[in-house]
Amino acid sequence: MIAASQHTAAVGLPEKEDLKFGFIKLTDMAPLAIALEKGYFEEEGLFVELEAQANWKVLLDRVITGELDGAHMLAGQPLAATIGYGTKADIITPFSMDLNGNGITVSNEVWKAMEKHIPKREDGMPEHPIHADALKPVIKKLNEKSEQFKMGMVFPVSTHNYELRYWLAAGGIHPGYYAPHKGDTSGQLQAEALLSVTPPPQMPSTLEAGTIHGYCVGEPWNQQAVFKGIGVPVITDYEIWKNNPEKVFGITKEFAEKYPNTTVRLTKALIRAAKWLDADNNANRPEAVKILSQPYYVGADEEVIANSMTGTFEYEKGDTRSVPDFNVFFRYNATYPYYSDAIWYLTQMRRWGQISEHKPDEWYFDTAEQVYRPDIYEKAAKALIEDGYADSDEFPDFASESGFKPPQTEFLDEMTYDGRKPNAYLDKLDIGLKADETL
């Protein structure tokens, strides 16, 4: 039954009711699972099937072909598709799924070698955040033996790729360039650390096999390494960029134009799910963990998922620290699709050569506006307020919101990012292409 109210009537009935959405087995797919399990989709007149996908490429391809109506996506995927890096397609997002949620893990052997270069607290535990400069001597020793240092990330335009690169570069380690204009999409040109793609659920086994020395991935696959005793998470993305945007919900532009009411309604359901996940200081998280642990969703042990979803994070075995904002789904306006978030990802694509040539600031703004759709989000939020499911003070002030966050300072390297000045930001970063450089 569709919830009745004047505003819901104004939104209009859904043009398409039966929907199939894709996801990857990560805890940050939670808004989709909760919207289904709590009946929020159904209350919007939507009958949704959720289906796990093999990897991010398959997921994107199936959204483009229409086999999936939408999906849990990496923040970089709609942007990359729109600008034609990889598969060209018009993908938009009306909803940001979460903040934070990733970590960087290294093998036990690498951790032992790094540890001697990390400052200790009075209790003998490592001081956090751990910087990548502790990794430099480890890489040097490997190179002296004619070996290369290898790390896994989940996809070339993933948040994980850019966070891992940011961490390495902040520690003086070059993670390599892409040069698509020369036919080189390896991302390993001039690299001191070789990064390559590994699907999230395969990260621990790939590390255990010795194929890679470490990885950057979302949960529960960092905590899985701790539970299996095969690796040590050294830093979370919360420590690299506090409250960074992580996943988005992606649909084709064509879907949004063909089914505008359906699009607003699915966004409403996802906002409600995100709010439930953060409600009452994360009081619902134990229930969410139980839901996510089902094989159909994430399929990891409850204990492993709870290690990060309930406000803590275990680094070394026994070194459990409080990280209440490791997963944020609603607070801090986490669900709002900010243009400045989109622009940060575009600057990283340019920094590492995925965007081959200089682009003026206006190009970044125009691209962000094509892909991130706060206009759809605003309709959904206002309908929820009318329905009595949310209060206006839980959202940005839509009358004055520009889509740009104030300049952000809480990065690991203390660099300030201002989304209104993308080229000036690129010029400040020590390692990476400057605004007007081409490989």
N, C-alpha and C positions, 0 to 999 in steps of 0.2 A: 504493500500500500504506500503510495506517495504521501508524505506528510503534507497536510493542507495548511496553507496560509496565503494571505494576499500576495506576499512576495513570491512564493513558490509558483503561484498562478502566473505572476509576471514573468518568471523565468521560462515558463512554458513546459509542456510535456516533453519527455525525451523522444527524439526522433529515432534513435536506435536503442533498444532495451537490452538485447543480448550481446554481451561483450566478453572478449578474451584478452587478458593482460598478461604480459610476460614479466619474469623477474629472475635474478640470479640469487643463488642460495647464500645470502648475507643477511645479517640482522637488520640492516637498514632498509630492507624491503618491508619492514614491519607495518607502515601505514596501510599498505595494500592488504596484508593479512588481517589486520584489525578492522578495516573498513568492511571486509567480507564477513568476518566472524561475528562482529557486533551488529550486523544488519544495516550498516549505514548506506551501503550501496542500494540495498533493497528498498530502504525508505525513500530513496530518490527514484525509485521505479527502474532500477538497473539490476540486471541479473548477470553477475560477473563470474567468470571462470578464471582462476589464476593458474599459470603453467610455468614451471621452472624451465629455463633455457640452458643450453650447453655452454655458451660463452657469450660475451658481449657482442661479437660480430653477428652471430646467428640471431641474437635478440633484435639488433638494429635492422638487419635485413628483413626479418619477418614483420616488423612494424611497417617498413617501407612497402612491402608487397601486400600488406593488408591482412596477412595471416593472423597477426596480432593487432588489436585495436589501439594498444598503447603499452607502455612498459616502464618499469623501474630502469632508469638509465644513468650512466655516468654524466656528470655535469658537462663534460666536454663533447659528448656525442651529438646532441642537437646542433651545437655550434660548428663542429667539424663537418657534419653532413651539409649544413647550410652553406658553408664557404667552399665545399667541395674537396675537403681533405679526406681521402678515402672514398667512400660511397657518397655521391651527390644526391641530396634529397632535402626537401623543405620540412624540417622537424621543428616543432615549437614546444615550449613548456609553460604551463600555467601554474605550476606548483613545484616548489623546492622541497625535497623529501626529508632532509635532515642536515644537521651541522655535525662536524667532527666524525669520529667512528673508525678511523684507520690507525694503523701502527706500522712501524718498521722493525722487523725481526732479523737477527743474524744467527748463524749456527753457533753451537757451543764452543767450537774451536776458535771462531772469529771473536766471540765474546771474551774468551780467556785472553786472547792477544790484545784486544781493545782495553780491557779492564785496567791494566797497569797505567794507562794514559788518562784515566778518568778520575777527577777529584772525588774524594770520599767525605762523607759527613762524619760527625763525631762517633756515630754508632757503627761506622765501618761500611755503611751502605753507600752506593754511588750517588753522587749529586745529580739531580735532574734539573733541567733537560740535559741530555747527553748530546754533545755536538759531534759532527762527523769528522772533526779534526783528529779525534781519537782513532779514527779508522785509517788515516793517512799512512802511519808507519806499517800497518798490516798490509795495505796494498803494495807498499814499497818492497816489503819482504817477499811477497808473492811474485812481484815483477822481477826481482833478483833471481828467482828460480825459474824465470821465463813462463810464469803462470799468470793468468788474468783473473781479476776480481769480477765476479758475476752476480747480478741481483735480478730478481724477478719482480715484475709489476704486471697489472692485469690487462692493460690495453694501451696502445700508443696515445690515445687522447683521454686517458683516465686521470681522475684526480690523483690517484696513487703515483702515476708516472711523474706528474708535476710536483707533488709533495716530496717524493723521493729525490728528484732532481734538485729541488729547492734546498733540502737538507744537505745533500752532498756538496752542492755549490757553496752553501754558507760555510761549510767546513774546508773550502779550498780544493775540493775534488771535482774535476770536470766530468759530467755525466754523458757528454757527447752531443753531437748535432745531427739533425735530420737535414737532408738536401733533396727534397722531392723534385726540384727543377733539374737535378742531375740524375734522377732515377734512383736515389739512395734514400730508402725509408727505414733503414736499420736503426737510426738514432745513435749510432756508435762512432761517428766521425770525431776524431780527436779525443775520444773517451779514455778516462783513467779508470772508470768503472763501467762495465758493459751491462746495460739493462736490456732485458728481453721479456716477452709476454709469457705468462703462465696463468691459466684459469684459477680463480680464487680457491676452490676446494682442493686443488692439486698442489697448492703451495707447500704444505707441510711435508708431503711425501717427496716432492722434488728437492726440498732442502735436505731431508733425511738421506736421499740417494746421493747427495753430494754434487748434484748438477748445478746448483746455485749456492752462493755463500750467504744469501739473505734475501729478503723480499719486503715489499710494501703491499699491504692488503687490508681489507676490512675484516670486521669480526664475523665469525668467531675464530678465524684462522691464525691470528697471532696467539690467542690464548690456547688454541689447540697445540701449538708448538711447546708451550710451557707444560701443559698436561702430559704430553708425550715425552717430555724431557729431551727434546731435540734442538731447541733454540731459545733465545732470549730476546724478547721485545726490548728495544733500546729507547724508543721515543714514540709518542702518539702524535697524530696530526694536530691535536689540540695544542701541543707544545710548539709545533712548527708555525702554525697560524691559528691563533685562538678563535674558536667559533667560525671555522671555515665552512663554506657551503660544500656539500658532498654529492648526494645523488639528486636527480630531478625525475619528475614523471614526464615522459615524452610521448607525443602523438604527432601525426603528420598535420601539416597546415591544412591539407585537404579535409581531413577528418573534422578538425575544428570548424571549418567553414560549412561543411555539409551537415554536421550535427551540433550546432551551437548550444542548444539546450542540454543535450547529453554531456557536452564538454563542461558546462558550468556545473551540472549536477554531479559528475564524477569528481570534480574539484571540491565541491562541498563535502562529499563523503570522505575524501582524503584529509581535508582540513579537520573534520571531526575526529578522525582516527588519530591524527597527530596530536590533537589536544588531549585526547584520552590517554595517550602514551606518556605525556608529561604531567598529567593532572596530579594535584595534591602531592607535589614534591616526589614524583615518580612512584606513587603508591601502587599503580597498576602494573609496574614492570614485572613483578613475579608472575602474574597471570600471562603477560605478554611472552615471557620466557617459555612458559609451558606450551603456549600456542606455537611459537617459533621452533621449538624443539621437535615438532612433528616431522616425520620424513618428508611430507608433502611440501613443507616450507624450507627451513634451513637444515633440519635433520642432524643437528649436533646435540650432544648431551646437554641437558638443562644446566648442569653445573658449569660447563664451558661457556654457554651463552650468558648465564647470570654473572660470570666474572667481570664482564664489561657493561652489560645492560642495566645492572643495578647500582651503578655509581662507584665501582672500584675497578682497578686494573692491576693485574699481576705481571710484574716485569720478570726478574729472576724468580725461580721457584722460592716461594716464601716471602718475596718482597712485594706485598700487596699494598697499593697506595690508593688513597681516596681520589677519584676523578669523577665528581658528580655530573660533570657536563661531557663525559666521554661520548655519550649519545644524546643529542638534543633533537627533538622532533617538532616542538611547537614554540617554546619560549624563545625570547630574543628575535621574534618575527622570523623564525627559521623557515616557515613555509612560504614566505613572500619571495617572488622571483625578482631579485634586485638586478638592475642593469650592471651595477658595479661588480657584482659577482661574475657575471658573464664576461665582462671586460678583463677581469684578472686572468681568467682561463685563456682568453685570446692573447693577452700579453705573454703568457707562458708558451703558447704555440709559436709566437713570433720569436721569443727569446731563444728557443731551441731549434728554430729553423723549419718547423712544420708550415709556417707562413713564410715563404721564401724571401719576400721583398718588403720594403718599408711600406707602411700604410699610415695615412694621416689619422689624427685623433678622431675625425668625423666618421671614418670608416668603422672604427671600433664601436662608436655610439650607434651607428646605423645597424650594424650586425647584431648588437645586443637587443635592439628594439624589434628586429625581425623575429628573434628566437624566444626571448623572454617576454611573457605576456601578462603583465600585472593587471591589464584591463579585464581579462577573464577572471583572474584571481579576485579582483575587487567585486565583480558581480556575485561570485560565489560567497565571499565573506559577508557582503551586505544581505544576501538571502539568508545566511545562517543567523545573522543578528535579528532579522525579521522573524525567523522561525523560533527564536528564543534559545538557540543552541550555543550562542556566543555573545559576548559583549563587545561594544565598539572599541573599548580601551585595550582589547586583546590583539588589535591589529594596528598597522600604521595609520596615521591620520591621512586618509585617502585624499582629502581636499588639498593638502600641501605636500604630499609625498612625491619626490622627484625620481625615485628609483635608484638614487645614488646614496650609499652610506657615507657618513663623514670620513675623512682620511683615517685609515686604519694603521695603528702603530704596533699591534701585538703580534709581531713576527719574531721568529727565533733570532734573526740577525739584526733586529731593531730597526729594520727598514720601514719607512712609511709608504703606504700604498694609497694613492688618490685615484679613484676610478675616472675622474674627470680629466686626468693628465696621463694617459697611457704611455705616450712616447717619452715623457720626462721620467716616468717610473723606470722604463727599460734602460734608459741611459745611466741610472744610478746603480744598477746591479753589476757587480764586479765580473762575474763569469756569465757568459751568454752573449748573444748578438745584441749590439746596440741598435737603436731605433732605425738607423739608415744603413746598416751593414747587410751585405749579402755574401754568402759563402762562395 
